[in-house]
Each structure stands twice: as structure tokens, then as C-alpha cells.
Amino acid sequence: MTVDVLVVGAGLAGLHTATRLARAGHEVLLVERRSTLTGAIRTTGIFVRRTLDDFALPPGCLGPPIRRVVLYPPGLRRPVTLVSARDEYRVADMAALYVTAARAAADAGVRILLGTRYAGRRGDCVLLVGPDGPTRVRARFVVGADGARSRVARDLGLDRNQHLLVGAEEVFAIPAGGEAPAFHCVLDPSLAPGYLAWVVNDGRHAHVGVAGYADRFPDGLRRALQRFRAAAPGLPGVDHPEQVERRGGPIPVGGVLRRISCADGLLVGDAAGAVSPLTAGGLDPCLRLSELAATVLDEALRIGRPEALTRYDGAALRARFRGRLTLRRGLAQVRTPALAAAAFTLLRTPLGRAAASRILFGDGSFPDP
Ligand SMILES: Cc1cc2nc3c(=O)[nH]c(=O)nc-3n(C[C@H](O)[C@H](O)[C@H](O)COP(=O)(O)OP(=O)(O)OC[C@H]3O[C@@H](n4cnc5c(N)ncnc54)[C@H](O)[C@@H]3O)c2cc1C
């Protein structure tokens, strides 16, 4: 099989890049190792206002808007509540969103192979292993949309993520008529070392999760989630059911990688490290970077020269991440509950509240490439 572009991974980054390229008239093959797009979901699916403003996400896949964020110190006493005048977040039904995006990709002409794993390069071909066995594919360009631990990045000799958090959450339906939708964040390094524990309650579903540096969880990620679940805020009168959907995975927080393209292809989404180092939000960055990826690949295919891909430069984007990388290093240093509690003394001041509002309700999720 010969195609213009082989996209590896049907997460949001891969689906978006593939669709854009097919709409530009290129022959695109998209392969995904999962046999269904509705299983093994990794993300909470919180979309920020800026993404909702700039990208036409299917409204039927989005939950109710959230304007309220509640920040808790260890022990959960005297939380800080921030309320935006605008709708800031919506949690997507990710299974429905992936299926809708895949349908749009197929309608644009993308050939999608599920249950098909990228297994490396063999000479000038790529080896795919699917339900019917191995196949060789020749592609002008390969797009690594294969997540934080990208095999495509390794095979193309591009940069790879070194700084990762790991996160896990449980998702379950909640009865209607409860609390107003809110995003509850707990800063407690004994539960979530280097990041946050969270409860997102949008009035339809609850997401209860923790994330942090893998080697810093005192009793491992799973135990931390169990402990948090037992006392999670923001769910008064809601019983935690036995049957929950479990999600989780690595989150790159080292900033966009420097070398994300070469003559044979490029990286998008988590594979490129396109995640906000501070908030660990990757859905907005993966859409924005995929737009740029599709533009440069379209140009390279049209003029028939791979030099167009040099415009796809992670180092240039990375320079605009300096502030967020500094804040990430600061958050990583909050290593004890006492230090987290002290940080709340600052957070309760007008200046602290203003800074937190800027991070949580600002427009700075990812620089426009
Ligand atoms: C617990 C958790 C919660 C999160 N919550 C949020 C949130 O609420 N908001 C937000 O903005 N960000 C969030 N993030 C980050 C966000 O989910 C990611 O940045 C984003 O989903 C990345 O999309 P992607 O398409 O690059 O990668 P992925 O969604 O990881 O997709 C990669 C795909 O590649 C496939 N793949 C991998 N290897 C191969 C192979 N060899 N062959 C074929 N297929 C392959 C995988 O199966 C996968 O489907 C969260 C992350 C985690 C872990």
C-alpha cells in the first residue's frame, strides 16, 4: 500500500491532522492500535473556553458549562473559590467525540484501520500489524500522533518526552439536581505529588482523579486515588458507585519538544510534548499544533519537497513556554503538605486570587503557532 501520509494514533491529534490533510486532497491512512475508539480513554476531557471558541466541537458531545473552581489545601479546610463571569470549561463525552471525529475523518476520505499497531520502519516501508497479520505501507510522510511515549518519535530520530506525570481517574454518572457544576482542585503533595487531585462535577458526571510524578507517590498512584476517593470534595450526597469507568495515562509536562519534524515526518499532540506544563491540559494544544502540522504537510506534498517541514519547529514554540515551565518547576517543588498549606496563605490574598484566576480563566493555554 502506498499513501501520502500515514498517521499513527487516533487520539484527538491524529484524528484532527488526518481529517485536515484528507480535506486538502491527500491520501491519508490512520492506524490505531485500540480496536475501538470508545475504550481505554485516557483523558478527563475538559475543554477550555479558548478551544470551544476556536474549534467547532460537536455540541452534542459537550457537557454543561462550568464557571466555578474551588481550590483546597491539604485537609480541605478554608478552600478558595473562584468564579468566572464566563463559561470556562466543558467536559466532553470523549467516546462520542472520538466516534464523531472518526466519522468526519472517514467522510473526508481518511482510511482508518483500528486494531492496527505501528510496529516500526523496515527500509523505506512502515510495518503495521493488524487483525489480518502484518502489512507493509509506503508513506511519503509519517505523523506520530501516538501519545506521550511515541514509538514514531524514536524511529524518526526526533526528541522524546522525558518529563512525565502519571494520572488516573474514575468516572461515573451522578443524579441530576445536585450542586452547581464546579471544578474542585486539591493541592496536596501526599495525594498528588507535583500536581493536583481533582473532582470535576458538571452536574451529569463526576470525574475523581489524581496525578503526579510516578516516583513520588508514597504508596503508588492507585492507593493515592483510593485515599482521595474516600474524602473527595464536591460530591455531597453522591455515593461513589462500585462500577466506574477508569481512565489514566502519562502526561508530558516538559513543554513542546525541540525537534519535532524531519524530512520523513513529524509529531503532533502528546508525542510532540504539546501539553501545558503547568495545567497539564493537552487537548487545546493538540488541536492547535495539528493545524500547523496539516498546513506544513500540505505544503510539502504540494511542492514535492520536504523542506517545508522545517517550519514545524518545536524550539520556536518552546521559547514561548518559558513562564509556564518556570511555574511547573515551582509546583514540582511543593513537596510537603506544610508547604502546600503555606502556598494557600498567598493564594488567599487579592494578588494570589488574581494570579490563580489568570491561570485558570486566562487565554494562555497554548501559543498560536
Ligand atoms: C488522566 C488524564 C486526564 C487528562 N485530562 C485532561 C483534560 O481534562 N483536559 C486536557 O486538556 N488535557 C487532559 N489530559 C491530557 C490530554 O488528554 C492529552 O494531552 C491529549 O489527549 C493528547 O492527545 P493525543 O491525540 O496526542 O494522544 P492520545 O489521546 O494519547 O492518543 C494517542 C493514540 O495513539 C495510539 N497509539 C499509541 N501507540 C500506537 C502504535 N504503536 N500503533 C497504533 N496506535 C498507537 C494510542 O492507542 C492512542 O489512541 C489528561 C491526561 C490524562 C492522562
The ligand as an SDF file (V2000), in Angstrom:
LIG
                    3D

 53 58  0  0  0  0  0  0  0  0999 V2000
   -5.7540   11.2220   33.4230 C   0  0  0  0  0  0  0  0  0  0  0  0
   -5.5990   12.3170   32.4100 C   0  0  0  0  0  0  0  0  0  0  0  0
   -6.5220   13.3470   32.3700 C   0  0  0  0  0  0  0  0  0  0  0  0
   -6.3650   14.3830   31.4400 C   0  0  0  0  0  0  0  0  0  0  0  0
   -7.3050   15.3670   31.4060 N   0  0  0  0  0  0  0  0  0  0  0  0
   -7.2010   16.3620   30.5110 C   0  0  0  0  0  0  0  0  0  0  0  0
   -8.2220   17.3460   30.4230 C   0  0  0  0  0  0  0  0  0  0  0  0
   -9.2320   17.2720   31.1000 O   0  0  0  0  0  0  0  0  0  0  0  0
   -8.0490   18.3870   29.5450 N   0  0  0  0  0  0  0  0  0  0  0  0
   -6.9440   18.4700   28.7560 C   0  0  0  0  0  0  0  0  0  0  0  0
   -6.8270   19.4450   28.0000 O   0  0  0  0  0  0  0  0  0  0  0  0
   -5.9700   17.5230   28.7920 N   0  0  0  0  0  0  0  0  0  0  0  0
   -6.0890   16.4640   29.6290 C   0  0  0  0  0  0  0  0  0  0  0  0
   -5.1450   15.4720   29.6370 N   0  0  0  0  0  0  0  0  0  0  0  0
   -4.1180   15.4960   28.5940 C   0  0  0  0  0  0  0  0  0  0  0  0
   -4.7870   15.1130   27.2410 C   0  0  0  0  0  0  0  0  0  0  0  0
   -5.6370   14.0410   27.4450 O   0  0  0  0  0  0  0  0  0  0  0  0
   -3.7680   14.7280   26.1790 C   0  0  0  0  0  0  0  0  0  0  0  0
   -2.8190   15.7670   26.0850 O   0  0  0  0  0  0  0  0  0  0  0  0
   -4.4340   14.5090   24.8150 C   0  0  0  0  0  0  0  0  0  0  0  0
   -5.4830   13.5940   24.9180 O   0  0  0  0  0  0  0  0  0  0  0  0
   -3.3880   14.0360   23.8350 C   0  0  0  0  0  0  0  0  0  0  0  0
   -3.9930   13.5890   22.6470 O   0  0  0  0  0  0  0  0  0  0  0  0
   -3.1040   12.7930   21.6010 P   0  0  0  0  0  0  0  0  0  0  0  0
   -4.0080   12.5290   20.4380 O   0  0  0  0  0  0  0  0  0  0  0  0
   -1.8190   13.4560   21.3750 O   0  0  0  0  0  0  0  0  0  0  0  0
   -2.7240   11.4340   22.3460 O   0  0  0  0  0  0  0  0  0  0  0  0
   -3.6110   10.1990   22.8160 P   0  0  0  0  0  0  0  0  0  0  0  0
   -5.0100   10.6030   23.0880 O   0  0  0  0  0  0  0  0  0  0  0  0
   -2.8270    9.5120   23.8680 O   0  0  0  0  0  0  0  0  0  0  0  0
   -3.6750    9.2850   21.5230 O   0  0  0  0  0  0  0  0  0  0  0  0
   -2.5850    8.5100   21.1030 C   0  0  0  0  0  0  0  0  0  0  0  0
   -3.1650    7.3130   20.3850 C   0  0  0  0  0  0  0  0  0  0  0  0
   -2.1110    6.5930   19.7500 O   0  0  0  0  0  0  0  0  0  0  0  0
   -2.3920    5.2130   19.8640 C   0  0  0  0  0  0  0  0  0  0  0  0
   -1.1220    4.5080   19.7040 N   0  0  0  0  0  0  0  0  0  0  0  0
   -0.0370    4.5420   20.5200 C   0  0  0  0  0  0  0  0  0  0  0  0
    0.9510    3.7690   20.0200 N   0  0  0  0  0  0  0  0  0  0  0  0
    0.4700    3.2290   18.8680 C   0  0  0  0  0  0  0  0  0  0  0  0
    1.0330    2.3430   17.8860 C   0  0  0  0  0  0  0  0  0  0  0  0
    2.2820    1.8480   18.0080 N   0  0  0  0  0  0  0  0  0  0  0  0
    0.2760    1.9960   16.8250 N   0  0  0  0  0  0  0  0  0  0  0  0
   -1.0090    2.4890   16.6900 C   0  0  0  0  0  0  0  0  0  0  0  0
   -1.5800    3.3270   17.5880 N   0  0  0  0  0  0  0  0  0  0  0  0
   -0.8490    3.7010   18.6460 C   0  0  0  0  0  0  0  0  0  0  0  0
   -2.9890    5.0870   21.2620 C   0  0  0  0  0  0  0  0  0  0  0  0
   -3.7470    3.9050   21.4060 O   0  0  0  0  0  0  0  0  0  0  0  0
   -3.8410    6.3400   21.3510 C   0  0  0  0  0  0  0  0  0  0  0  0
   -5.1670    6.1260   20.9290 O   0  0  0  0  0  0  0  0  0  0  0  0
   -5.2740   14.3990   30.5410 C   0  0  0  0  0  0  0  0  0  0  0  0
   -4.3540   13.3480   30.5620 C   0  0  0  0  0  0  0  0  0  0  0  0
   -4.5190   12.3080   31.4720 C   0  0  0  0  0  0  0  0  0  0  0  0
   -3.5340   11.1710   31.4660 C   0  0  0  0  0  0  0  0  0  0  0  0
  1  2  1  0
  2  3  1  0
  2 52  2  0
  3  4  2  0
  4  5  1  0
  4 50  1  0
  5  6  2  0
  6  7  1  0
  6 13  1  0
  7  8  2  0
  7  9  1  0
  9 10  1  0
 10 11  2  0
 10 12  1  0
 12 13  2  0
 13 14  1  0
 14 15  1  0
 14 50  1  0
 15 16  1  0
 16 17  1  0
 16 18  1  0
 18 19  1  0
 18 20  1  0
 20 21  1  0
 20 22  1  0
 22 23  1  0
 23 24  1  0
 24 25  2  0
 24 26  1  0
 24 27  1  0
 27 28  1  0
 28 29  2  0
 28 30  1  0
 28 31  1  0
 31 32  1  0
 32 33  1  0
 33 34  1  0
 33 48  1  0
 34 35  1  0
 35 36  1  0
 35 46  1  0
 36 37  1  0
 36 45  1  0
 37 38  2  0
 38 39  1  0
 39 40  1  0
 39 45  2  0
 40 41  1  0
 40 42  2  0
 42 43  1  0
 43 44  2  0
 44 45  1  0
 46 47  1  0
 46 48  1  0
 48 49  1  0
 50 51  2  0
 51 52  1  0
 52 53  1  0
M  END
$$$$
